[in-house]
Amino acid sequence: MDLLKISLCKPPKVSDGVSVWEWSGSALDEGDEASKWFTNYLGKPSRMVRFNAASETRPVDPVYAQGYSIMFSDMFPFMLASQGSLDELNKLLKEPVPVNRFRPNILVDGCEPFSEDLWTEIKISQFSFQGVRLCSRCKVPTINQETAIAGPEPNETLMKYRSDKVLRPDKKQQGKIYFGQNMVCKESLTEGKAKLVKVGDPIFVLQKVSTAAEAVA
């Protein structure tokens, strides 16, 4: 495929009937060139759209985080995982998997494997993040991001030691497996001058629970 370039400027067109999970509404349309690119690649009519925060709102599930919003991400704005957890998993796999199988937008290093299960509040730069739920995993981690070919791993291995049956034996069993922590950023509730989280920023754990069984899931 030829290189597709998308302007960061606000698109002038709007597409209606856009939906993701529980939300539906209108979105900014990135134009015919992007549409043609994705239509050719996917082999079916496609449009590339951008969330229109000026006119649309998609709230986070209030059961876990009251008052927060997301755009087109999956349920929560942030998913944090650790390199230690990935390394621990890869020791058990015949073929190690890269971190893109789990798609975290915050990856931390220098902590014990699965320490992030316990973090209920952390600070990075000038931001405070609240851990709201252990991240239950679907089948996407079994899909090779380079080839789109699915297999049984790493979910098959994770089920042996990262399932609710293992981590949360006294809770209601739903057959889920967990890897990473879903988070919200407290500062996102107030408008102000934009600040940055940068690669290499230290992380401070402000509050945590004692065991994964005590974490919300």
C-alpha positions in Angstrom: 0.0 0.0 0.0 1.1 3.6 -0.7 1.8 5.8 2.3 -1.4 7.5 3.7 -0.9 10.9 5.3 -3.7 12.3 7.5 -3.7 16.0 8.5 -3.9 16.9 12.2 -6.3 19.7 11.3 -10.0 19.2 12.1 -11.7 17.5 9.1 -14.6 19.5 7.6 -16.9 16.5 6.9 -19.0 14.5 9.3 -20.1 10.8 9.1 -23.3 9.6 10.9 -24.1 6.2 12.2 -20.7 5.5 13.7 -20.7 3.0 16.6 -18.3 1.3 19.0 -19.6 -1.1 21.6 -22.3 0.7 23.5 -21.9 4.1 21.9 -23.2 5.4 18.6 -23.2 8.9 17.0 -21.5 11.1 14.5 -17.7 11.5 13.9 -15.4 13.7 11.9 -14.7 12.1 8.5 -11.0 12.1 7.4 -12.0 12.4 3.7 -12.1 10.4 0.5 -8.4 9.7 0.2 -8.4 7.9 3.5 -11.6 6.1 2.6 -10.2 4.8 -0.6 -7.0 3.6 1.1 -8.9 1.6 3.7 -11.5 0.4 1.2 -8.8 -1.0 -1.1 -6.9 -2.6 1.8 -9.8 -4.2 3.6 -11.8 -5.0 0.5 -15.1 -3.5 1.6 -16.4 0.1 1.8 -14.7 1.9 4.7 -14.4 5.4 6.2 -11.8 6.7 8.5 -13.2 8.8 11.3 -12.1 10.9 14.3 -14.0 11.2 17.5 -15.7 14.6 17.7 -15.2 15.7 21.3 -16.9 19.0 20.6 -20.3 17.4 19.9 -20.1 13.8 21.3 -19.7 12.3 24.7 -18.9 8.7 25.5 -18.8 8.1 29.3 -16.8 5.4 31.0 -18.9 2.8 32.8 -19.9 4.7 35.9 -19.7 1.4 37.9 -16.0 1.7 37.7 -15.2 5.4 37.2 -17.9 8.0 37.7 -17.7 11.2 35.5 -14.9 10.1 33.1 -15.1 9.9 29.3 -13.4 8.1 26.5 -13.3 8.4 22.7 -12.8 5.3 20.5 -10.7 3.3 22.9 -11.9 0.1 24.5 -13.9 0.9 27.6 -11.2 2.9 29.4 -8.8 5.7 28.3 -5.7 4.0 29.8 -4.4 0.5 30.1 -1.2 0.0 32.0 1.0 -3.1 32.0 4.6 -3.9 33.1 7.6 -5.3 31.3 8.1 -7.5 34.3 4.7 -9.1 33.7 5.4 -9.7 30.0 8.8 -11.2 30.8 7.3 -13.5 33.4 4.7 -14.7 30.8 7.3 -15.2 28.1 9.3 -17.5 30.4 6.3 -19.9 30.2 5.7 -19.7 26.5 7.4 -21.7 23.8 7.3 -18.7 21.5 7.6 -15.3 23.3 5.1 -12.7 22.4 5.7 -8.9 22.1 3.9 -6.3 24.2 1.7 -5.2 21.2 -0.4 -8.3 21.8 -1.8 -6.5 24.9 -1.9 -3.0 23.5 -1.1 -1.0 26.7 -0.7 2.8 26.3 1.4 2.9 29.4 4.2 0.4 29.8 6.2 0.4 33.0 9.5 -1.3 33.9 11.5 -1.9 37.0 8.8 -3.5 39.1 8.0 -7.1 40.1 5.8 -9.1 37.7 2.1 -8.2 38.1 2.8 -5.5 40.7 0.4 -3.4 38.6 -2.5 -5.6 39.8 -2.3 -3.9 43.1 -2.0 -0.2 42.2 -5.1 1.8 42.9 -3.4 5.2 42.5 -0.1 6.2 40.8 1.6 9.4 39.8 3.4 10.0 36.5 4.9 13.5 35.9 2.1 15.9 37.1 -0.7 13.4 36.5 -2.5 11.1 39.0 -3.9 7.9 37.6 -6.5 5.8 39.3 -6.5 2.0 38.8 -10.2 1.2 38.4 -10.2 -2.5 37.2 -8.0 -5.4 36.4 -8.0 -5.7 32.6 -9.8 -8.8 31.5 -8.5 -10.1 28.1 -10.5 -11.2 25.0 -9.1 -13.2 22.1 -7.1 -10.3 20.6 -3.8 -11.2 22.5 -3.9 -14.5 20.6 -3.6 -12.7 17.2 -0.2 -12.0 15.8 -0.2 -8.3 15.1 2.1 -8.7 12.1 0.3 -11.5 10.3 -3.3 -11.4 11.7 -3.0 -15.2 12.4 -4.6 -16.3 15.6 -3.5 -19.2 17.9 -4.1 -20.5 21.4 -1.4 -18.5 23.1 -0.8 -16.6 25.3 -4.4 -17.0 26.6 -4.0 -20.7 27.1 -1.1 -20.2 29.4 -2.6 -17.2 31.1 -5.7 -19.2 32.0 -3.5 -21.5 34.1 -2.3 -18.7 36.5 -4.0 -15.5 35.6 -7.7 -16.5 35.6 -10.3 -15.3 38.1 -10.4 -18.9 39.4 -6.7 -18.6 40.4 -6.5 -14.9 41.4 -9.9 -14.4 42.8 -11.1 -17.8 44.1 -13.6 -16.3 46.6 -15.3 -14.1 43.9 -17.9 -14.9 41.3 -16.2 -16.9 38.6 -16.7 -15.7 35.0 -13.9 -17.6 33.2 -11.9 -14.4 32.7 -8.1 -13.9 32.5 -6.3 -10.7 33.5 -3.3 -8.9 32.2 -2.7 -5.2 33.1 -4.8 -2.6 34.8 -7.4 -0.2 33.4 -6.9 3.4 34.5 -8.4 6.9 34.4 -6.5 10.2 34.8 -7.9 12.5 37.5 -6.6 15.6 35.7 -8.7 14.8 32.7 -11.8 16.0 34.6 -10.4 19.6 34.6 -9.4 21.7 31.6 -6.1 23.4 31.6 -2.7 23.7 29.9 -1.7 20.4 28.3 1.1 18.5 30.1 3.1 15.5 28.9 3.9 12.1 30.0 7.3 11.1 28.5 9.2 7.9 28.1 11.5 7.5 31.1 9.2 9.4 33.6 9.4 7.8 37.1 6.2 6.3 38.5 5.2 6.8 42.1 2.8 4.3 43.7 0.6 6.3 46.0 -2.0 3.7 47.0 -2.4 -0.1 46.5 -4.2 -3.1 47.8 -2.5 -6.2 49.2 -3.6 -8.9 46.8 -5.2 -9.2 43.4 -8.3 -10.7 45.1 -8.8 -7.2 46.7 -8.6 -5.4 43.3 -11.7 -4.5 41.4 -12.2 -6.7 38.3 
